Amino acid sequence: MDGAVRHELSQIYRDIDALVKQAGPVCQASGRCCRFREWGHTLFLTRIEAEYLLENAPHWDRPIDDSFCPYQVKNLCTAREQRPLGCRVYFCDPSFQERMPEIMELGISKLRALADRTAVGWDYAPLHRFLIEHQNSGAALAPDKPT
């Protein structure tokens, strides 16, 4: 990933983190957010975020499927600094449920604008799809090719 793109993505994450902090949701480190199938949700992220995660986060050592995040170890995130937008705004705290969608939409719009200005391209898919793609290719993720 280009250094300028990495820098802009980091700034988007800092901005979103500041909004989340201001809203004040509480995390009890239950790990529910990372056990997708058990709690009925899917972690979606953009291709830019997937590239950033795969370039900077520690390698996972668990099999990949859609039931959990392989970066979760003992209810904690091993990719905390590199985590995508969906992780940054997802909290089980009921007091945050009204604010969460607003912050998520703002983040997605910023990520879309970044993708539109770069060669990375727009792709929004479940985490496990990007991880399996990366695992199968052994190479960096490339933008989807038009068919």
N, C-alpha and C positions, 0 to 999 in steps of 0.2 A: 504494500500500500504506500502510496506517495506520502511524503512527510507533511505536505500542506493539508491533505485530506485527513490524515491522522490527527493533526493539530485541530482542525475544525471539528472533527468528531469529538475529540476530547473536550472542546469548548461547549458543544451541545450537551454532553454528559454533565459537565460542571453546572451549566445553567439549569438543567432538569433537576440535578441533585439539590441545588439551592431552593428551587420551588418546593420540592418534596420536604426538605428540612423545614422550610417556613410553614408548611402545612402541619408538620409534627406527627406523622403516623408513628405508631409504636411497633417494633419488630420484636417478637418473643423468641426468635430463632428456633421455631418449631420444625422448620424444614418442609412444611406443607407446600410452600410455593414451588419447590423443586420436584415434588412427587406428582407429576402432571396427571397421570391417569387416575391415581387414587383420589385426587381432589377435583377432577373434572375440568381441567384447563390445559391449554397448549401455549407454549412459549413461542411466539412469532418474533422474528427479527429480520432486519434488512441484510442484504448482501454486504454492504459496507461494514455493518456491525459484525457479521460473521467473519469477514476477513480480519478485522481488528482483533476479535476474540481468538481466532486461530493463530494469529501471528504473535500474540502477547500473553495469552493465558497458559498455565501449565497443561501439559498433555494429560488426557484422561486415561484411566486404565480399566474402565468398565465397558461392557458391551453397549452399543448404542441402540436405543429404540425410543418410542414415543412415550414411555411411561415415567421417565425421570430425567433429571439433569445429571450428566456424568461428572459435572464439576462439584456436585454436592458430596461432601465427606463429613460424616458425623454431624449432620444438620447444619453444616457451615459451607459457605461458598469458597472454593479454592481459586476462583476467577473473579473475586470481588471487584478489583479495580477495572477489569475489562468487561464486566457484565453488561449485557445489552439494555436498551431502554425498558423493555418489558420487565426486566428484573428490578430496575431502578424505581419503577413506579408501583409495583405489585406489593401490596401489604394486606394482610388478613384483618387489620384493624378496621372495625366497622365505622369509626369516625372519619376514615379517609375515603370511603366508598364514593362519595359524591365528587370529591376533588380529583380522584385518580383518573377518570376518563378525560377530563379537561387537560391535565398535564400530559397524559399519553398522546392526545391529539396534537398538542403543541409540539411535542418531541417528534412525532411522525412527520409533521409538516416540515420541520427543520431537516430531518433526515432525507425527505423527498427532495427538498431544494438542493441539498448537498449532492445527492445522486444525480440530479438533473444537470449539475454543473461539472460533473466528473465523468471519467470513462468507466467507473465501476459499474454503473447501471443500476436500475431499480429491480429488486427482487425482494419479495416479502414472503417468508415461508417459515415453517416450524424449525426449531433448532435442530432436531434430529436429522432433517433432510440435508442441511448444510454439513453437519458432522459426518454423515454417511458419504456424502459426495466427496468431501475432503479425504476421508479414509480410503475410499475406492480409487480416487485419482492419484493420491500421493502428491498432488501439486496444488498450487494456489487456486483459489476459486476464481473463475472467470465469469463475466456477465453472460446472461442467457443470450443465445444466438436466436435471431428471428427465424421463424420457420416458413 
